[in-house]
């Protein structure tokens, strides 16, 4: 396997773990893909402090250059550099439930060491050519660190009590019948629904439910909660109960438990940067949609604790930092609830109205009360609103739109037969974004949110990197085991819990300074030290 330190001699070794252990601790290693390389090093007991992930960097640089969607592999980058035919990316690997790592996954042919080094040097030149080279280099370093964190979290696993989970399923769903089929409670609810319609209805099939309502004189286009909860029909109550339990049964039921929980751990495969905004996804397992009731199965080991930390009002605080609005930064720097502080500036102390105004600015609600609230926000915080307005305008005009550090939203993907521009759609289930055809105003709403949500995702990368570094520097046994958007969970010995909570708060502040410079904006956390995840909220 070819490895090279970012500064130092080039090496090719039979046992990369030996090279890692022999190198100085602060060595930054260059390799083609952390996801392909690091699990094997961890299995061999070798931990890496820093790396440069060629393929993660290539994704960011291609997007920055307006070339989103081109192959991102190290081999493709080398081919582009030499003028050779560019190979397509290999298909995304499907996660194997309960897999420990990618030790035995088929690997592409290794890139020669000289080629790897040449690609890294080319990437350095491309970073230098960006409008803000320092920020772009920081983003690439943070994304590379995120892949280290993701691999370590997969190996550590989220503590999971299978016995507690089974008990929960029986309490919620009832006993399972011999020979398969739905458990008792779902079967009972299905019978109630059928009785309400006067014929056998299969409630797990939306088309059958819509047809049954049509026969009752009620026209529907969807069976989602919002579409049926206000209907005056006796099937509504059992149907809503069925849908809630059926989701648990299919997404986190007995089959899921058997597939994904082994040796007291749930090990999802985390994918940093899996959405256009830079938010993480998981490759299978549904780790980012664990229902609150099922969180009762997430229990720390004996003598250990879960430190669960949520960033408070992260995206509005990020907007304050990136817009450089003096009044907004001042409010976001006060030691109190952000929306309460904003409510005293043009909203007569109405926190809910202030919150709606801020979210309306970020998500583009520009009609009805949203327009009135936005006008009040614009008068008080003009630079903040102008920042997202400009992002929306750039999106509507088809320009590239970037986060503070330089993550780029792809341009429109063409026009449909009605002349409407396509915009990328964020996904929660894998690497490749899909694209949908819509109008330019809709793309403007997307890019308005992109600059805030994406910059928040970039800040979160730095938070994770800083926290990982702090835990290692303190010699703690604590392990990062879970992350989604604005929440992080650390599993640690009980005696380390308070220090871990302090480290999370310090990492948030440090990430803010590194990402946005010396601003008054604070990034506080609500932190809970618990034995069971469900007790944290």
N, C-alpha and C positions, 0 to 999 in steps of 0.2 A: 504494500500500500504506500503510495507516495504521500509524504507529509513534508511540510516546510515551515520553519518558524518565520514569522513576519519579518524579523530582523535577525539574520544569522545564516549559517551554512544550510545548504539544501541537503536533505537526507532521504534515503529510501531504506526502509527497514523491514525485516521479516516479522518482527513483533513490535507494532506501533506502540503498544502499552509500555514497553521498556523505554522507548524514546520519550514518551510523555513523562514517565517517572524520573528520568535522568535529567530532564530539562529544568531550567530555573522556573519557579512557580509562576512568574508573570509572563511567561512566553505566550505569544499569540500565535496559534497554529492556523495555517492556511490549508483548507481541504475543500473538496468539491461540494460536499453536502453533509451537514451535521446529522441529519436524520439517517443517512446511510452509514456514517462512520462511528458516531459517538456511542450508540448502544453497545457496540462490540467492545469499545474501550471501557465503558462502565462495567460490563460483564467481567472484564479482566481486572477490575479494581483500579483503573486509571481515571482520575478526574481531571478535567481541563478547566483552567480558569478563564481563558479567553480564546476566541477563534475568529477567523474570517471565513464565512460560509460563501463560497463562490456562487452557488446557485441562488441563494437568498439575495445576494447583492445584485446578481444579474436581473432578477425580477424587478427590483427597485429601479435599477438604472434603465432598463428597457422602457418601463412605464414613464420615467422622467423624460426620456427622449422621444416620447410619443409613439412607442413601438410595442405597446401592450399586446400580448397574445403571441408574440414570437417565441420560439423554443427557448427555454431558460437553462437547459442543462449546461454543464461545463463543456461537454463535447460540442454543443451548439455554439457556445461563446468562442471556443477555439476555432471552429469552422468559419465563423464570421470574421474572426481576426485574420485568418489566412486565406480567405476567399474560396474555401472549399464548400462543397454542398452542405447545407445545414441539416443535420438529422432532426427528425421530430422528437419531441419529448416522449419518453416511454409512458404507457398508460398508468394512471394513478393506481397504486396498490390498495386493495381493499384490506381493511383491518381484520385480523383474525381475533375473534373474541377470546379474551383472557391471555393473549400472547404476551410473553415477557419482554421480548425485544425482536429486532430484525436480524438476529445472528444468522439465520439460515435462509433469508430472503435472497433471491437471485440478484446479483449486482451487475451493473453495466461494466463493460470493459474499462479498466482504469485509464485515465488520461496520463500520458507521460509527464514526468515531473517538470521538464522544461516547458511543456505546454501549459501546465497548471500555473507555473510562475509567470509565464507570459500573459495569461489571462488576468491574473491578479494585477500585474503592472498596467495592463490596459484599463482595468477597472479603476485603478488609482488615477489615471489620466482623465477618465470620464467623470469621476467625482470632482476633480479639480476644475472641469469645464462647466459645472453647474453654476447657477446664479449664487447659491450659498453653499460653497464646498464644505465648510465646517459643519453645517447642519446636516448635509447629506451624508457625510462620513459618520456623523454621530448616529443617524438613523440606521445606517448599515451595520455599525457596531452593535447597536441595540437589538436589531433584528437577529444578528448572529448570536448574541447572548441569549435571546429568547429561545432559540432552538436548543441551546444547551439546557436551559431550564425545562423545556418541554420533555426532553429525553430523560432528565433526572426525575421529573414528576412521574413519568410513565414507569420508570423502574421502581420508584418508592411505592407508588400506589396509594390510593385513598383508603384508609381503614374502613372495613365494611363487615358488619356482623350478619352473616347469612342466616343465622337462627332467628335474629330479630326481624330480618326481612321476611322470612317465611311466616312468622307469627302475624306480622302486619298484613300480609296478603290474605291470610285466612280470616282475619278480623274484618277486612274490607270487602273481600270478594266471596267469602264463604268457602266451603270445602270443594275440592275438585272431584268430579265424578270419575269413576273407573272407566277406562276406555276413551278418555279424552272429552272434548266438548267444553263449553264455557262453565266456569264455576257456578255454584249454587245461586249467589246473589245476582249475578248477571242474567242467569236463566229466569229467575223470578221477575226481574225488571222487564225482560223481554216479553214475558207473559202478560204483565200489566199493560205494556204498550200495545200489544196485540189486542187485548181485551178492549182498550180505549178506542181503537179503530174498528173493532168488530170483525177483524180478520187477522190472519197470521202476517206479521210484519217482521222483517229482519232489520233491527235498529242499527246494526253495524254497517248497513249499506245505505248511503245517502240517497241514492236514486229510489230505493224502495220507500224510504221515509217521505220524500217529496211527493211520490205518487200517492201515498196514503193520505197525506194532507190535502192533496188536490181532490181526491175522492170525497173529502170532508168539506170541500168548498173553499179551501185555503191555499192560495198560490204562493209557492216559495221557489227561490232560486238557490238557496243555501240552507244547510242544516246546522250552521254554526250557532253558538249560544245567542249571539246578538240578534240573530234572525228569528229565533223561536221563543225566547224567554218571555216575551210579552203577549204571546198568543193565548187566546181563550179556548183551550182545548184540554181535555183530561189526560191526553198523552204527553203533554209538555213536561210535567214534573218528573214522571219516571224516565222520560227520554233524556232529560238533562242529567239525572242521576246516573243513568246507564252510560252516557257519553263520558262522564268523568271517570267512572270506574273502568270502562273499557280501555281508556287511554292508559291507565295504570297497568291493566292486565297485559296489553300488547307491548307497551314500551318498557315497563320495569316489573314484569311478572315473573313467574317461575322459570320460564324459558330464558329470559334475560339473566336471571340470577345464576342459572346453571352455566350459561355461556361466558359471562363477564366477571364473575367474582370467584377468585381462587386464592386459597391460602390466606383468607382474611383481607384481601385487597381487591379493589376495583382499579384496573389499569387501563384507562382510556388512552388513545393516541392523540395527543394534543398537536394541533397544526397552527403555529403562529402565522399571522398574516393571511389566514384562510379566506378572508373577505376583502372586498375592495378597500374598505376603510382601515384595514389592518387588524381588525378584531380577530381573535382566535376562533377556531372551530375544532371539532374533534372528528376523527375518522372512525365513525361507528360508536356505539355504546350510549349515545344520548346523554353524555356527561353534563352538558350545559342546560339540560332541561329536567333536572332531578326534582320531582314534586316534593313539596314541603313535608308531606306525610311520610314519604319514603326516606327523607333525610334522617328519620329516627334510627335507621340502620347504620348510619355513618357514626361510628363510636370509636373514640380514641383507645389505644391499647392500655392495659392496666398500668397505672402510674404515669400515663401521658395525658396530654391535653390537645385540643384543637384550638388554635388561635384564628378566629374568623374576623377578617377586617374588610369593611366596605368603605370605599372612598365616598365622602359626602358631597353630593351635588358636583360631581367631577366635571361634567361637560360645561356648565355655565362658568365654572372657575377657569377652565381652559380657555373659553371665549374671552374672559377678562384679560388673560395673559397674552393671547395672540393678537388681540385687537389693540392692545396698549391704550385702552380707554382709561384715563386717569380716575374718573369717578367710579367706574366699574371695578377697577383694580383695588381702589380704596375699600369699597364695600366687600369685595371678595377676600380682603385681608383682615377682616374683623373676626374676633373669636365668638361668632354666633352663627345661627342658621342663616344661610345666604338669602333665601327667599324672604325671610322675616326682615332682614336688613334692607332688601330692595323695596319691600312693601312700604317703607316709610318715605320713599322718594317717588311720589306721583301716584300712589295706589292707596292712599288713606289707611295704611296699616293692614290692608287686606292681603294676607300671605298667598291665598289661593289665586287671587287675580294676578299678583306679581309672578307667581310660578307659571301661570298660563301665558303671560306676556313673554317671559324668557323662552319657554319652550316653543311658543309661536314664532319667535325670531329665529330659533335654531332650525325648526322643522317647516317653516314657511306657511303658517296659518295666517292668511291675509284677507279673511272675510269675516263679516259679523263682528262679534265682540273681540275676536282675535285682532282685527284691524285697529279697533279702538285702543286695545291694550298695547299693541305694537307702537302706536303713535306716542303713547305716554312713555314707553320705554325709550323710544328714539329721542324724545326731548331730554330725558335725563342722562342717557348713555349713548350719545350720537355716534361715537367712533365704533362702539361694539356692534351696533345695528348696521352701520355702514359697511363693516367688515364682511358680515354674512350677506348683505345685499350685493356687494361686489362679487362674492363667490357665486351667488345665484346668477348674476348678469353674465359672468364669464361662462358658466355652464350653458346658459341659454344661447350664447354666441358660439358655442362649440370649442371654446378654448380649453387648454389643459388647466386643471385646477389642482393645487397642491396643499398638503398640510404644512404646518409650520416648519417641520424638519425636512419636508420634500417628498413625502409619499404622494403619488400622482393618481388622480382619477382619470381613467381613459377618456378619450374624446368620444363623440357620438360614433356609432358603428354603421352609419349610413342612413338612408331614408327608406320608408316603406312606400307603397304605391300611392299613399295620400300625401307624401312629402313630409312625413313626421320623422324627426330624428330619433334614433335609438339611444337609450341610455343603459349603462350597466346596472344590473341588479345585484345587491349584496346577497350572499348566501351563507348559510350556517352549516353546510354539509360537505365542504371539500375545497380543493384548490381552485378549480377553474370557474370564474364568474360566468353566469349566463347573461344574455342580453335580451332586452324586451323593447318593443317599439312603442314609443309614446311621444308626446309633444315636447317642444323645447322648454315650455314652462315647467313641465314635470322634471326635466333634467336640471333645471335651475333649482328646484326644491331639493333635488338630490345633492347637488354640489354645495348648496347652502349648508346642509347638514354635514357633508363630507369634511369640510375644513375644520369643523368642531369635533365631530366624532373621531375622525382620523387623527387629529392632533392629540386627542385624549388617549387614543390607542397607542400612539407613539410615546406619550408620557408614561403609560402603564408599562411599556417595555423597559424603560429606564428604572421605574420603580422595582420591577422584578430583578433586574440586574444589580441594582444597589442593595436590595434585600439579600439576594444570594451571596453577594460579596461580604455583607456584614455578618451573616450567619457563619460563613467560612472563617472570616478573620477572628471571630470570637471563639472559635473552636467548639461551637455548639453541636449537639446531636440532632438538632431540629432539622426537619425536611419540609421543603415546599411540596405540597401534594395536590393543590387544586388552584385554578385561576379561571375566571371568566369576567371579561369586560372591566368591572370595577370592584371585584371581590377576590381576595386571596385567602387561602387556608394554609396554615403551617401546622404540622404535627410535631409535637415536641415533648420532652419530659416535663412533668408538672413544674419542676423547679426552674425551668428555662422560660416559662410562659410569659411572665411579666417582661423579661428582657426581649423576648421576641416581639411583643406588642410595641415596646419602645422602638425596636429596630424597624418595624413597619412604618411607624410614624416618621422616624428620621429618614427612611428611604423615600417616603413620599415627598418630603421637603427637599431632599437632595435631588430627586428627579425633576422637581419643578425648577430648581436653580439651573440644573444642567440643560434642561430643554429650553427654558424660556428666559434665562438670565435672571438678574437681580430685580425681581418685581415684588410688590407688596402682597401678591396673591398667596394665600395659604391653601394647602391641600390636606385637610384633616380627614381622619378616619373614625368611624364607629367600630370599636373593637370589642369582641366578646371572647372570653376564655372559658371553654366549655368541654364537657366530656362527650356530648352528643351534638351533632351539627344542627339538628332541629331546634335546639335550645338557644341558638345564637340569634334568632330573629323572632 
